[in-house]
C-alpha cells in the first residue's frame, strides 16, 4: 500500500500520542520534502511531532519530480499540500492523508482517495487498534484542531460510541 501524507495528520496524531497508528495501519508513509520542512525544520514543537517525524524510520521523504505541477497548485494551496498531491500522483498512491478542505477538494477532483486525522482514528477503532475515539477527538479539539460538533457526532455514530 502506498500512502502519502500532508503535514497536519502527522502533527495531529503526534500531538495526541497516536502517531504509531500510522505505522500500524499503513506500514510506510511517504512525505514530500515540503511536509518534512513544515513539520520538522520550521515546525513548532507540538506534542513531540518534530521528534516523532524526524526519528520514524517508516516515514520516507521522497523528492517531487514535477516542479511545474507544484507551481500550478500553489495558486490554490500551500507548498506542503501542493507537493503532497503531486507526489501522490507521481507514486500512484492508494491513500493521501490530508485534512485541509482546499487540498481535499483538489484530491477529489483528481480522483485520489483521501483520509484525514479523524478518519485515521475511525479506521484504527474499526481495526481494533483503539477501544474508543471520543477521548482522542476531545484531545484534538483541546490542541486547537477545528472539528465541528456535527462531525464529532457523525464520527462517534460511525464508531458506535
C-alpha positions as CSV (number, residue, x, y, z in Angstrom):
1,X,0.0,0.0,0.0
2,X,1.3,3.4,-0.9
3,X,0.3,6.3,1.4
4,X,1.4,9.9,1.1
5,X,0.8,12.3,3.9
6,X,0.5,16.1,4.3
7,X,1.7,17.8,7.5
8,X,-1.5,18.2,9.6
9,X,-2.4,14.5,10.1
10,X,1.2,13.8,11.2
11,X,1.2,16.6,13.7
12,X,-2.3,15.9,14.9
13,X,-1.7,12.3,15.6
14,X,1.7,13.0,17.3
15,X,0.1,15.7,19.4
16,X,-2.4,13.2,20.9
17,X,0.2,10.4,21.2
18,X,-1.3,8.4,18.4
19,X,1.5,8.7,15.8
20,X,2.2,4.9,15.9
21,X,-1.3,4.3,14.4
22,X,0.1,5.4,11.0
23,X,2.6,2.6,11.0
24,X,0.1,0.1,12.3
25,X,-2.5,1.0,9.7
26,X,-0.3,1.8,6.7
27,X,3.2,0.4,7.2
28,X,5.4,3.0,5.4
29,X,4.2,6.6,4.9
30,X,5.8,8.8,2.2
31,X,6.1,12.6,2.6
32,X,7.5,15.2,0.2
33,X,10.4,17.4,1.4
34,X,8.0,20.4,2.0
35,X,6.0,18.4,4.5
36,X,9.2,17.4,6.3
37,X,10.3,21.0,6.3
38,X,6.9,22.2,7.6
39,X,6.8,19.7,10.4
40,X,10.4,19.3,11.4
41,X,12.6,22.0,10.1
42,X,10.3,25.0,10.5
43,X,7.8,23.3,12.8
44,X,7.0,24.5,16.3
45,X,7.4,21.7,18.7
46,X,3.9,20.4,19.1
47,X,3.3,17.3,21.2
48,X,6.5,15.8,20.1
49,X,5.6,15.9,16.4
50,X,9.1,17.1,15.4
51,X,10.8,14.3,17.3
52,X,8.3,11.6,16.1
53,X,8.5,12.5,12.4
54,X,12.3,13.0,12.3
55,X,13.0,9.7,14.0
56,X,10.4,7.4,12.4
57,X,12.3,5.0,10.1
58,X,9.0,4.1,8.4
59,X,8.4,7.7,7.2
60,X,10.2,8.1,3.8
61,X,11.0,11.5,2.4
62,X,10.6,11.4,-1.4
63,X,11.5,14.4,-3.7
64,X,8.8,15.6,-6.0
65,X,9.9,15.5,-9.6
66,X,7.2,17.6,-11.4
67,X,8.0,21.1,-10.0
68,X,5.8,22.8,-12.6
69,X,2.8,20.9,-11.3
70,X,3.7,22.1,-7.8
71,X,3.9,25.7,-9.0
72,X,0.5,25.5,-10.7
73,X,-1.1,24.1,-7.4
74,X,0.5,27.0,-5.4
75,X,-2.2,29.3,-6.7
76,X,-4.7,27.4,-4.5
77,X,-2.7,25.5,-1.9
78,X,0.3,25.9,0.4
79,X,3.6,24.2,-0.6
80,X,3.1,21.2,1.6
81,X,-0.3,20.4,0.2
82,X,0.8,21.0,-3.4
83,X,3.9,18.7,-3.0
84,X,1.8,16.1,-1.3
85,X,-0.7,16.0,-4.1
86,X,1.9,15.9,-6.9
87,X,3.9,13.2,-5.0
88,X,0.7,11.2,-4.7
89,X,0.1,11.4,-8.4
90,X,3.7,10.5,-9.2
91,X,3.7,7.5,-6.9
92,X,0.3,6.2,-7.8
93,X,-0.8,6.3,-4.2
94,X,-3.6,4.3,-2.6
95,X,-4.3,7.0,0.1
96,X,-3.5,10.6,0.7
97,X,-3.6,11.8,4.3
98,X,-4.8,15.3,4.4
99,X,-7.1,17.5,6.5
100,X,-7.2,20.9,4.7
101,X,-10.5,21.5,2.9
102,X,-9.0,23.0,-0.3
103,X,-6.5,20.2,-0.6
104,X,-9.1,17.6,-0.1
105,X,-11.3,19.2,-2.8
106,X,-8.4,19.0,-5.2
107,X,-7.8,15.4,-4.3
108,X,-11.4,14.6,-5.1
109,X,-11.1,16.4,-8.5
110,X,-8.1,14.3,-9.3
111,X,-9.8,11.1,-8.2
112,X,-7.3,10.3,-5.3
113,X,-8.6,8.6,-2.2
114,X,-8.2,10.7,0.9
115,X,-8.4,10.3,4.6
116,X,-7.9,12.8,7.4
117,X,-6.8,12.7,11.0
118,X,-10.3,11.9,12.2
119,X,-10.8,9.2,9.5
120,X,-7.5,7.6,10.6
121,X,-8.7,7.5,14.2
122,X,-12.0,5.9,13.0
123,X,-10.1,3.4,10.8
124,X,-8.0,2.5,13.9
125,X,-11.1,2.0,16.0
126,X,-12.7,-0.2,13.3
127,X,-9.5,-2.2,13.0
128,X,-9.5,-2.8,16.8
129,X,-6.4,-0.7,17.4
130,X,-8.3,1.8,19.6
131,X,-11.0,0.9,22.2
132,X,-12.6,4.4,21.8
133,X,-12.0,7.5,19.8
134,X,-14.0,10.1,21.8
135,X,-11.1,10.9,24.1
136,X,-8.8,11.4,21.1
137,X,-11.3,13.7,19.4
138,X,-11.6,15.8,22.6
139,X,-7.8,15.9,22.8
140,X,-7.5,17.1,19.2
141,X,-10.0,19.9,20.0
142,X,-8.1,20.9,23.1
143,X,-5.0,21.2,20.9
144,X,-6.7,23.6,18.6
145,X,-7.9,21.3,15.8
146,X,-11.1,22.7,14.3
147,X,-13.7,20.0,14.5
148,X,-17.4,20.8,14.3
149,X,-19.8,19.2,16.7
150,X,-21.7,17.8,13.8
151,X,-18.5,16.0,12.6
152,X,-17.8,14.7,16.0
153,X,-21.4,13.3,16.4
154,X,-21.3,11.7,13.0
155,X,-17.9,10.1,13.7
156,X,-19.0,8.8,17.1
157,X,-22.1,7.3,15.5
158,X,-20.0,5.6,12.8
159,X,-17.6,4.4,15.6
160,X,-20.7,3.2,17.6
161,X,-19.7,5.2,20.6
